[in-house]
Amino acid sequence: MSTFLIVDDDLASCRTLRLHFRTQGHEAHIAHNAAEALAARGKIAPDVIILDVRMPGQSGLDALPDFRQAFPGAHVIMITAFHDMESTIQAMQRGADDYIQKPIDLDELDAAVAKALRYTQSEAQGVLVEAPAYAGDSRSSMVGHSRIMKEVFKTIGLAASSGATVLITGESGTGKELVARAIHRAGANPSGAFVAVNCAALVETLLESDMFGHEKGAFTGAIERQLGKFALANHGTIFLDEVSELSHAIQAKLLRVLQEKEFLPLGAREPQTTDARVIAATNVDLAGRVQDGSFREDLYYRLQVINIHLPPLRERKQDIPDLVQALLARINREMRRHVWRVDPQVLRCFEAYPWPGNVRELENALMKAVALSSADIVTPDALPAHIANRSADAADTAKPAAQRSLREIEKAHVLRVLEATGWHRGRTCAILGVSRPRLRRMIRQFGLVPPPGAPADEDEGYEEERAPDR
């Protein structure tokens, strides 16, 4: 049972809401203005406050900070008959947990109340994840205690002291630049410059000038001499990200830098030398590129004197709690928030999700959750829907079949078929034996959300399924 405080000058609305909550087994109190409600401080301890925006005397919006101070453990749901954007924005900025328009849809209100009460439960069970050790350098630190990451850390230590060229491989979002920076910091010249080059970001002519520099008048628009990245990285490290995207012409020039430690700026007559350490990274099979002729074999072997492979996040999920600590420390600092606790269900969500975007996707999910959190805790409601749904379905399927409802079984089966077909609605309809409208209704009914990159419903070129509708 929970305790509600309803603050509204509309007597009929107060009676209706009190009856609604009491029939659900809750305790409900009524006040008809802000002063009357605030006077109840110390007499009642509401779990949820239903607060009208516009009332005689002090408005709900103006009184919201006072309610937050008087009832610090309560969650506030604002209600209003006035549908204006400014009031909604102000309510959320002043600490409201939700905002509902009149006439009140009881289903919408119940959903908001359930979410608020889940917050209360989460706050009681939340895992404190504040980690002061990560607060200073969380952007450049690598964390993890899994065996595979310990091997990566060992290799970084050995590679850093050797001075050899390093090739870092791994899927997008695994943290290849973090490895490069760690090697630089632990190397012989940590005070030297660390210069990063995205080899896929510029066209060939601009990339050549960016990497090797140019002399004044070397080409149209070259109004002055410009140093290239290799010159800037002298006595330091140059990091070549997405090195697989280099053209054959620049590959040849890069090979000469690796062999002879010299390069020729555009328009120059004399070569320049550099002792910059070269670290390259790629998220593609570079050996395969060598086989198909798009990447030079001699350059490939020059780059991978030492190879460090970063595993995808799905292969080191035991590191997720450590990553959440480190990422939350930085996100809180950058967003000036204080969200230091995580609902245990959130960690179960993260454990069940396959993370195709790796650590970068985890960071984006946490950033969204912190930005949308109205309390100091990350709850499943704040996660991207495709992550939260995947976890909920994994939790459902973990129960024995005899303990699962027909809805749970049907939802799990529909999701399995959708995932097996890559969310192709036409093939899914054929397997399930249902029509396209029926599948759409089930997707809405079960709250299923397609993952990023899934085909759009209208783009599959599927003719309406003629299988019998169920």
C-alpha positions in Angstrom: 0.0 0.0 0.0 1.2 3.5 -0.9 0.2 6.9 0.4 -1.1 9.6 -2.0 -1.6 13.4 -1.5 -3.9 14.9 -4.0 -3.6 18.7 -4.3 -6.3 20.3 -6.5 -8.9 23.0 -6.2 -11.4 20.9 -8.3 -13.5 19.1 -5.7 -14.9 16.5 -8.1 -11.5 15.7 -9.4 -10.2 15.2 -5.9 -13.0 12.8 -4.9 -12.6 10.8 -8.1 -8.9 10.4 -7.7 -9.2 9.5 -4.0 -11.8 6.9 -4.8 -9.6 5.5 -7.6 -6.6 5.1 -5.4 -8.6 3.7 -2.4 -10.1 1.0 -4.6 -6.6 -0.1 -5.4 -5.8 -0.4 -1.7 -3.9 2.8 -1.3 -4.2 5.6 1.3 -5.2 8.9 -0.2 -5.4 12.4 1.3 -6.8 15.6 -0.2 -5.8 19.3 -0.1 -7.4 22.1 -2.1 -4.5 24.5 -2.3 -0.7 24.5 -1.8 -0.7 26.0 1.6 -3.1 23.4 3.0 -1.1 20.6 1.5 2.2 22.0 2.8 0.7 22.3 6.3 0.4 18.5 6.4 4.1 18.2 6.5 5.0 15.9 9.5 1.5 14.5 9.6 1.6 12.4 6.5 4.4 11.0 4.4 3.2 10.7 0.8 4.9 8.4 -1.7 3.2 10.2 -4.6 1.9 13.8 -4.8 -0.7 14.6 -7.5 -0.3 18.4 -7.9 -2.5 20.7 -10.0 -0.6 23.4 -11.9 -3.1 26.2 -11.5 -4.9 26.8 -8.2 -6.0 29.9 -6.2 -3.1 31.4 -4.2 0.2 29.8 -4.9 0.2 27.8 -8.2 1.4 24.3 -8.3 4.4 25.3 -10.5 5.5 28.0 -8.0 5.0 25.7 -5.0 6.8 22.7 -6.6 10.2 23.5 -5.0 8.4 23.8 -1.6 6.8 20.4 -2.0 10.1 18.9 -2.9 11.6 20.3 0.3 8.6 19.5 2.5 8.2 15.9 1.2 11.7 14.9 0.0 10.9 11.2 -0.4 7.7 11.9 -2.6 7.4 11.8 -6.3 5.4 14.6 -7.9 3.0 14.2 -10.8 1.7 17.5 -12.2 -1.8 17.7 -13.7 -3.3 20.6 -15.7 -6.1 21.5 -17.9 -3.9 24.0 -19.8 -1.9 22.4 -22.7 1.0 24.7 -23.0 4.6 23.7 -23.7 6.1 26.3 -21.3 4.4 24.9 -18.3 5.5 21.4 -19.1 9.1 22.5 -19.5 9.0 24.5 -16.3 7.5 21.6 -14.3 10.1 19.1 -15.4 12.9 21.6 -14.8 11.6 22.3 -11.3 11.7 18.6 -10.3 8.3 17.1 -11.4 8.5 13.4 -12.1 5.7 13.4 -14.7 3.1 15.8 -16.3 -0.4 14.8 -17.2 -3.1 16.8 -18.9 -6.8 17.0 -17.9 -9.2 15.4 -18.4 -7.2 12.8 -16.7 -6.8 9.4 -18.5 -6.7 7.0 -15.5 -4.7 4.5 -17.5 -2.1 7.2 -18.2 -2.2 8.2 -14.5 -1.8 4.7 -13.3 1.2 4.2 -15.6 2.8 7.4 -14.2 2.1 6.3 -10.7 3.6 2.8 -11.3 6.7 4.5 -12.7 7.0 6.7 -9.7 6.6 3.8 -7.3 9.2 1.8 -9.2 11.6 4.7 -8.6 10.9 4.5 -4.9 11.6 0.8 -4.9 14.7 1.3 -7.0 16.0 3.9 -4.7 15.7 1.4 -1.8 17.5 -1.3 -3.8 19.8 0.8 -6.0 23.5 0.0 -6.3 25.7 2.9 -5.4 28.2 3.3 -8.3 30.1 6.4 -7.5 33.8 5.8 -8.0 36.0 8.8 -7.0 39.0 7.0 -8.5 37.6 7.4 -12.0 36.5 11.0 -11.6 39.7 12.7 -12.8 40.6 10.9 -16.0 37.5 8.8 -16.9 37.5 9.9 -20.5 40.9 8.4 -21.2 41.0 5.5 -18.7 40.2 1.9 -19.6 38.5 -0.3 -17.1 37.7 -4.0 -16.8 38.6 -7.0 -14.7 37.8 -9.8 -17.2 40.6 -12.1 -18.2 40.5 -11.0 -21.8 40.9 -7.3 -20.8 43.8 -8.1 -18.4 45.6 -9.6 -21.4 45.0 -6.4 -23.3 46.4 -4.4 -20.5 49.5 -6.6 -20.3 50.0 -6.3 -24.1 49.7 -2.5 -23.8 52.4 -2.4 -21.1 54.8 -4.5 -23.3 54.0 -2.6 -26.5 54.4 0.8 -24.9 58.0 0.1 -23.7 59.1 -1.4 -27.1 58.4 1.6 -29.3 57.2 -0.7 -32.1 54.4 0.1 -34.5 51.1 -1.2 -33.2 47.9 -2.2 -35.1 44.7 -2.1 -32.9 41.8 -4.1 -34.3 38.3 -4.5 -33.0 34.7 -3.6 -33.8 33.5 0.0 -33.8 33.0 1.4 -30.4 35.3 -0.9 -28.5 37.8 1.8 -27.5 40.7 1.6 -29.9 41.7 5.2 -29.4 41.8 4.6 -25.7 44.3 1.9 -26.2 46.4 4.1 -28.4 46.4 6.9 -25.8 47.3 4.4 -23.1 50.3 3.2 -25.2 51.4 6.8 -25.7 51.1 7.7 -22.0 53.1 4.6 -21.0 55.7 5.0 -23.7 59.1 6.7 -23.9 57.7 10.1 -24.8 54.5 10.7 -22.8 55.0 14.4 -22.8 55.1 14.5 -26.6 52.1 15.3 -28.7 49.4 12.7 -29.4 48.0 13.4 -32.9 44.9 11.6 -34.1 44.0 11.3 -37.8 40.7 9.9 -39.1 41.7 8.4 -42.4 38.1 8.1 -43.6 37.1 11.7 -42.8 38.8 13.5 -45.7 39.2 13.1 -49.5 42.6 11.9 -50.7 44.0 15.2 -51.7 43.0 16.9 -48.4 44.2 13.9 -46.4 47.6 13.9 -48.0 48.1 17.6 -47.1 46.7 17.0 -43.6 49.1 14.1 -43.0 52.3 15.4 -44.6 51.7 19.1 -44.9 52.3 21.4 -47.9 54.3 24.4 -49.0 52.9 27.8 -49.9 51.6 27.6 -53.5 51.6 23.8 -53.7 48.0 23.9 -55.0 45.2 26.4 -55.5 44.3 27.8 -52.1 47.6 27.0 -50.4 48.3 30.6 -49.4 50.8 29.6 -46.7 53.0 26.8 -45.5 51.2 24.3 -43.3 52.7 21.6 -41.2 51.2 18.1 -41.5 50.2 15.7 -38.7 53.5 13.8 -39.0 55.4 16.9 -38.3 53.2 17.9 -35.4 53.6 14.4 -33.9 57.4 14.5 -34.0 58.8 13.3 -30.6 55.3 11.9 -29.9 52.6 9.6 -31.3 50.4 9.7 -34.4 47.3 7.6 -34.3 45.9 6.6 -37.7 42.2 5.6 -37.2 40.4 3.6 -39.9 43.7 3.1 -41.7 42.1 0.6 -44.0 40.5 3.6 -45.9 43.8 5.0 -47.2 44.2 5.1 -50.9 47.0 3.2 -52.6 48.9 6.5 -53.2 48.9 7.5 -49.5 49.6 3.9 -48.5 52.8 4.1 -50.5 53.8 7.4 -48.8 53.0 5.9 -45.3 55.1 2.9 -46.1 58.1 5.2 -46.8 57.5 7.0 -43.5 57.6 3.6 -41.6 60.7 2.4 -43.5 62.8 5.6 -43.8 61.2 7.9 -41.1 60.9 10.6 -43.7 58.1 12.2 -45.8 57.8 14.8 -48.5 55.2 17.6 -48.0 53.2 18.7 -51.0 55.2 21.2 -53.1 58.4 20.6 -51.1 61.8 19.7 -52.6 63.4 18.3 -49.6 62.0 15.5 -47.4 61.4 16.0 -43.7 62.2 13.5 -41.0 60.0 12.4 -38.1 60.4 10.1 -35.1 56.7 10.0 -34.4 55.5 6.6 -33.2 52.8 5.2 -35.5 49.8 3.5 -34.0 47.0 2.4 -36.5 43.5 1.1 -35.9 40.8 -0.6 -38.0 37.5 -2.2 -37.5 37.7 -4.3 -40.7 39.6 -7.5 -41.6 42.8 -5.9 -42.9 44.2 -9.3 -44.0 41.1 -9.7 -46.2 41.8 -6.3 -47.7 45.3 -7.5 -48.5 43.8 -10.6 -50.2 41.4 -8.6 -52.4 44.2 -6.1 -53.4 42.8 -3.0 -51.7 45.5 -2.8 -49.1 49.3 -3.2 -49.6 50.7 -6.4 -48.1 54.1 -4.8 -47.2 52.3 -1.9 -45.4 50.1 -4.4 -43.6 53.1 -6.3 -42.1 54.8 -3.0 -41.3 51.8 -1.8 -39.3 51.1 -4.9 -37.3 54.5 -5.5 -35.8 52.4 -5.7 -32.6 48.7 -6.5 -32.9 46.2 -5.7 -30.1 42.7 -7.0 -30.6 39.9 -5.4 -28.5 37.0 -7.8 -27.8 33.4 -6.7 -28.3 31.5 -5.9 -25.2 29.2 -8.9 -25.6 32.3 -11.1 -24.9 33.3 -9.3 -21.7 30.0 -8.5 -20.0 31.5 -9.0 -16.6 33.2 -5.7 -17.2 29.9 -3.8 -17.5 29.7 -2.8 -13.8 33.2 -1.3 -14.0 32.3 0.5 -17.2 29.1 1.9 -15.7 31.1 3.3 -12.8 33.6 5.0 -15.0 31.1 6.3 -17.6 28.7 7.6 -14.9 31.5 9.5 -13.3 32.3 11.4 -16.5 28.7 11.8 -17.6 27.7 13.3 -14.2 30.6 15.7 -14.3 30.0 16.8 -17.9 26.2 17.1 -17.5 26.4 18.6 -13.9 24.2 15.9 -12.6 24.4 13.7 -9.5 22.9 10.3 -10.7 25.1 7.9 -8.7 22.8 4.9 -8.2 21.7 2.2 -10.6 18.6 0.0 -10.3 19.7 -3.7 -10.2 17.3 -4.3 -13.0 19.3 -1.9 -15.2 22.4 -4.0 -14.7 20.3 -7.1 -15.7 19.1 -5.2 -18.8 22.7 -4.5 -19.7 23.7 -8.2 -19.1 20.9 -9.4 -21.5 21.6 -7.0 -24.3 24.1 -8.0 -27.1 25.6 -4.4 -27.5 26.2 -4.2 -31.2 27.6 -0.7 -30.7 29.9 -1.9 -27.9 31.1 0.5 -25.2 30.1 3.6 -27.2 26.5 2.3 -27.2 26.6 1.7 -23.5 27.9 5.3 -23.0 25.1 6.7 -25.1 22.5 4.6 -23.2 23.8 5.9 -19.9 23.9 9.5 -21.1 20.3 9.3 -22.2 19.3 7.8 -18.9 21.1 10.5 -16.8 19.6 13.2 -19.0 16.1 11.9 -18.6 16.3 10.9 -14.9 14.3 13.0 -12.5 16.0 11.4 -9.5 19.5 10.4 -8.5 19.1 6.8 -9.8 19.1 5.2 -13.3 16.0 3.0 -13.7 14.9 0.8 -16.6 12.3 3.4 -17.6 15.1 5.7 -18.7 16.8 3.2 -20.9 16.4 3.1 -24.7 13.4 0.9 -25.4 15.2 -1.7 -27.4 17.6 -2.3 -24.5 14.9 -2.4 -21.8 12.6 -4.6 -23.9 15.4 -7.2 -24.6 16.1 -7.5 -20.9 12.4 -7.8 -20.0 11.9 -10.6 -22.5 15.0 -12.4 -21.2 13.7 -12.2 -17.7 10.3 -13.5 -18.9 11.8 -16.5 -20.7 13.9 -17.3 -17.6 10.7 -18.4 -15.8 9.5 -22.0 -16.2 6.8 -22.3 -18.9 4.2 -23.4 -16.3 4.6 -20.1 -14.5 4.3 -17.9 -17.5 1.1 -16.3 -18.8 -0.1 -16.8 -22.3 0.7 -13.2 -23.1 4.3 -13.7 -21.9 4.7 -16.8 -24.1 3.2 -15.2 -27.1 5.3 -12.0 -26.7 8.5 -14.0 -26.4 7.7 -16.1 -29.4 6.8 -13.1 -31.6 10.1 -11.4 -30.6 12.1 -14.5 -31.3 10.6 -14.8 -34.8 11.2 -11.0 -35.5 14.8 -11.3 -34.4 15.3 -14.5 -36.5 14.1 -12.7 -39.6 16.0 -9.5 -38.9 12.7 -7.7 -38.2 11.4 -8.4 -41.7 7.7 -8.2 -41.2 6.8 -10.1 -44.3 8.8 -13.2 -43.4 7.6 -12.9 -39.8 4.0 -12.9 -40.9 4.6 -16.0 -43.0 6.2 -17.9 -40.1 3.6 -16.8 -37.5 0.6 -17.4 -39.9 -0.9 -13.9 -39.3 -1.7 -10.9 -41.4 0.3 -7.8 -41.6 -2.2 -5.7 -39.6 -2.3 -8.5 -36.9 1.5 -8.4 -36.6 1.4 -4.6 -36.3 -1.2 -4.9 -33.5 0.9 -7.4 -31.6 4.1 -5.3 -31.9 2.2 -2.3 -30.4 0.4 -4.5 -27.8 3.6 -6.0 -26.6 5.6 -2.8 -26.8 8.2 -4.3 -29.0 10.8 -1.8 -30.5 12.9 -2.7 -33.5 16.7 -2.4 -33.0 18.7 0.4 -34.8 19.1 -0.5 -38.5 16.0 -2.7 -38.7 14.1 -2.4 -42.0 11.1 0.0 -41.9 7.7 -1.7 -42.1 6.7 0.2 -45.3 10.1 -0.5 -47.0 10.0 -4.2 -47.3 8.0 -4.5 -50.5 5.8 -7.1 -48.9 2.3 -7.8 -50.2 -0.4 -8.2 -47.6 -0.2 -11.7 -46.1 -3.1 -13.9 -47.1 -2.7 -16.3 -44.2 -5.8 -16.5 -41.9 -5.8 -13.8 -39.3 -6.0 -14.9 -35.7 
